[in-house]
């Protein structure tokens, strides 16, 4: 008998296999947080290996523990790792002191544009979830971006110039049909979100079941732990005594605190504008 986690995993594997069929040069875009790491483990289960390159957009402001964990995981899973930095922006002194909006846009979004120009990726697989943030809740599993990195929702069928028969297959994703538009005209790339239907507790429950080793920063130390991981200037720990996966799940079942509570409030306020410019 199938259970909830099996159903979630099955749908995610189906989407990942669609990516392999439909795109010529896809890549994982990985923060090495709990969600994207869970996605990598599911990909390995689906294919027997990590079949696409893993891209890390390195701002230069990550926690040292995040870099150490990334390198350990790469050795463990054996994927091809591409560490991408916007060197021009870094040389010009771009950082949080220039403004957090400007910093994110330059060191992440512009960085991603450089990655596409260099490697020619036509799709990126991300570990975002609908319940993580109100703006991300608007996303679709297959989400095209135009040449300006804006969300492009229109779709053309494979037969040039004809209507697809559905005004938007993206809308069908939300109606329970499980139809995924993956062929788009005039898009710079498509973003795929295989964990969109998962919740935070789902992810931790899957981590528990599969004994996935996540970044130790998630576990409480001296009464504090990180619930969401980002750059050092934008991320703060929360008060917590949850030092095991089981304790984290119990804490999440009881808390009313939002997942990204520890993220810088000005950045969260600007999330919609950042994403309109191509932010993840």
C-alpha positions, 0 to 999 in steps of 0.5 A: 500500500502506497503512503503519503511520502511514496506518492510525493516521491513518485510524482517528483521522479515522474517530473525529473524523468520528464526533464531528462526526456524533454531537455537537451542540457538541464542542470540542478540549481542547488543551494545545498539546503535540505530541500535541494539535497532531498531532490538530489537524493531522489534523482539518484534513486530515479536514475542510479546517479545524479544525471545532470550537473549541479550548479552552486551560485556562490555569492562568497557570503555563505557560511563556512559550514555550508561550503564544507557540507557541499564538498562532503556531499559532492564526494559522497554522491559523485555529481559534477559540481559547477561553482559559479561566481559573478567575479566582475561584481565581486571585484567591484566590491558588490556585497550586502553593504551595497544594498541587499536587493542589489546584492542578491540581484547581482550575485545570484540572478546576474550570476545565473545569466552568466552560467547560461551564457557559458554552459548553454543550459536550457533548464534548471531544476530547483528545490523550491516548495509552494508552502515556503513563501507566498510568492513561490506559491504562484509557481508551476512545475515547469516555469519558462523564463524569457530572454529578460528572465521574466516568467513566460507563461504562453506555450506554442505547440510543437507544430509551429504557429498552431494553438496547443489546444489548451490556453495554458498547460501550466493552468492544468498543473494546478487543476489536478490533470498533471499535464506539464508543458515543457516545450516553449517558444522564445524562452531563455530557459525553463525552471522545473520545481519537482518538490513544489507539492511537498511541505516542510514537514514532508521534507523532514519526514523523507529525510528521516525515512531515508537517513539523509545527512543534511547540513548540521546547522539545522540542528540546535546548538546552545539553544539555537538552530537554523531553519532556513539557510542563506547568506551570512548577512541575511540569515539568523538562527531561531531559538530551538532545542531540536537537535534531531530530525525527530525533534525538528518534526515535532517542533514543526507540528507545534510552531506558528513561526514561519519557515523563513522567519530568520531571513532578512525582512527587507529581502523577504519584502522584495522577494516578488520584485527579485523574482520578477527579475529572475531570482530563484 
